[in-house]
Amino acid sequence: MFIRVVCAILLSAAGFIAVPISTAAQGRSAIIGYVFGPDRKPVARVRVELRDAASITSRRAETDNSGRFVFNNLGVGRFEIRATLPGSDFDEQIQQVEVGGGAGGGYETAQVEVQLRPRRPDKGTAAGAVVFSQEVPDEARRLYQAALADFDAQRTPAAIQQLEKAVAIFPTYFAALERLGVEYMKAKKYSEARKTFAAAVETNSRSFNGWYGLSYANFATENFAESIDAAGKAAEIDKNAAEVYFVTGLSQRRLKKYHDAEKSFVRAKQLDKGRTPDIHWNLALLYAHNLNQYGKAADELELFLKATPDNPEAANIRKLIANFRSK
């Protein structure tokens, strides 16, 4: 699935805490989990949050290609796991996990499985969503399947080559175009991604991932007006996708449409519900540097620090907050 790859690039270090793939480090507890789809296949790039007993988000991670995530170096207690795949038709899944405090009362490694479930119609399935199907030439399909196998085996360069060959054979191969756009984004080949996502949405105009990818690729190549247009198309498909409003706000700020940018960032914040700290950071920049609303800038920086408790720049950010409060 595309959406989280782009967000990770879009936000750079915006709050996903990289956790080592090891067990109970340094004599502490750990949670090892796997996220599956309804078909029991692992789902990559799912956003996973860890919340403590006070419902405060303390860690964030993304699942790898095997659907795996790890939270290391935990204490003993009860935690809540929240798994979401924004831009998809899956509901957020919440699961309670108890670690430590067993027979020995000490630390332990807890294992958990999370299964994503389709969103119920009454919870807002994306308007007009359709299943897209194509008749694909056998050789192009073979190359696409080989590319997926290469991705699973961590042979990314070979996988990209297979996708490029598949698209060369069948230029409107939607699944190959969408995945190829993702990989170009990961490699920061934004011009290539822009062309690829443009071809994807020309083939399937109901692709949320295609329009969102095109929006970010346009932003990255400084085509800000086109970024906003593409984000609008994505929002028509999923009006509750926070990342769409975030990239819209970024582009609007670059076009000096500061009040429009504020509206977009605030909407992104409302939908995101504190999951993406970089929304607070960019709102703080907007308030401080463009709107001269220093109190609001300080408020957003405090929210940013709350969402990133281990931030190495915390001391400097607190000084900045104090400076804004004094203005």
Secondary structure as the mmCIF struct_conf table of DSSP 4:
data_model
#
loop_
_struct_conf.conf_type_id
_struct_conf.id
_struct_conf.beg_label_comp_id
_struct_conf.beg_label_asym_id
_struct_conf.beg_label_seq_id
_struct_conf.end_label_comp_id
_struct_conf.end_label_asym_id
_struct_conf.end_label_seq_id
HELX_RH_AL_P HELX_RH_AL_P1 ILE A 3 LEU A 11
BEND BEND1 SER A 12 GLY A 15
HELX_LH_PP_P HELX_LH_PP_P1 PHE A 16 ALA A 18
BEND BEND2 ILE A 21 ALA A 24
HELX_RH_3T_P HELX_RH_3T_P1 ALA A 25 GLY A 27
STRN STRN1 SER A 29 PHE A 36
TURN_TY1_P TURN_TY1_P1 PRO A 38 ASP A 39
BEND BEND3 ARG A 40 ARG A 40
STRN STRN2 PRO A 42 PRO A 42
BEND BEND4 ALA A 44 ARG A 45
STRN STRN3 ARG A 47 ARG A 51
TURN_TY1_P TURN_TY1_P2 ALA A 53 ALA A 54
STRN STRN4 THR A 57 GLU A 62
TURN_TY1_P TURN_TY1_P3 ASN A 65 SER A 66
BEND BEND5 GLY A 67 GLY A 67
STRN STRN5 ARG A 68 LEU A 74
BEND BEND6 VAL A 76 VAL A 76
STRN STRN6 GLY A 77 THR A 84
TURN_TY1_P TURN_TY1_P4 PRO A 86 GLY A 87
BEND BEND7 SER A 88 ASP A 89
STRN STRN7 PHE A 90 PHE A 90
STRN STRN8 GLN A 93 VAL A 99
BEND BEND8 GLY A 100 GLY A 100
BEND BEND9 GLY A 102 GLY A 102
TURN_TY1_P TURN_TY1_P5 ALA A 103 GLY A 104
BEND BEND10 GLY A 106 GLY A 106
STRN STRN9 THR A 109 GLN A 115
STRN STRN10 PRO A 118 PRO A 118
HELX_LH_PP_P HELX_LH_PP_P2 ARG A 119 ARG A 120
HELX_RH_3T_P HELX_RH_3T_P2 PRO A 121 LYS A 123
TURN_TY1_P TURN_TY1_P6 GLY A 124 GLY A 124
HELX_LH_PP_P HELX_LH_PP_P3 THR A 125 ALA A 126
TURN_TY1_P TURN_TY1_P7 ALA A 127 GLY A 128
HELX_RH_AL_P HELX_RH_AL_P2 ASP A 138 ASP A 152
TURN_TY1_P TURN_TY1_P8 ALA A 153 GLN A 154
HELX_RH_AL_P HELX_RH_AL_P3 THR A 156 ILE A 169
TURN_TY1_P TURN_TY1_P9 PRO A 171 THR A 172
HELX_RH_AL_P HELX_RH_AL_P4 PHE A 174 LYS A 186
TURN_TY1_P TURN_TY1_P10 ALA A 187 LYS A 188
HELX_RH_AL_P HELX_RH_AL_P5 TYR A 190 THR A 203
TURN_TY1_P TURN_TY1_P11 SER A 205 ARG A 206
HELX_RH_AL_P HELX_RH_AL_P6 PHE A 208 ALA A 220
TURN_TY1_P TURN_TY1_P12 THR A 221 GLU A 222
HELX_RH_AL_P HELX_RH_AL_P7 PHE A 224 ILE A 237
TURN_TY1_P TURN_TY1_P13 LYS A 239 ASN A 240
HELX_RH_AL_P HELX_RH_AL_P8 ALA A 242 ARG A 254
TURN_TY1_P TURN_TY1_P14 LEU A 255 LYS A 256
HELX_RH_AL_P HELX_RH_AL_P9 TYR A 258 ASP A 272
TURN_TY1_P TURN_TY1_P15 LYS A 273 GLY A 274
BEND BEND11 ARG A 275 ARG A 275
HELX_RH_AL_P HELX_RH_AL_P10 PRO A 277 HIS A 289
TURN_TY1_P TURN_TY1_P16 ASN A 290 ASN A 290
BEND BEND12 LEU A 291 LEU A 291
HELX_RH_AL_P HELX_RH_AL_P11 TYR A 294 ALA A 307
TURN_TY1_P TURN_TY1_P17 PRO A 309 ASP A 310
TURN_TY1_P TURN_TY1_P18 PRO A 312 GLU A 313
HELX_RH_AL_P HELX_RH_AL_P12 ALA A 314 ARG A 325
TURN_TY1_P TURN_TY1_P19 SER A 326 SER A 326
#
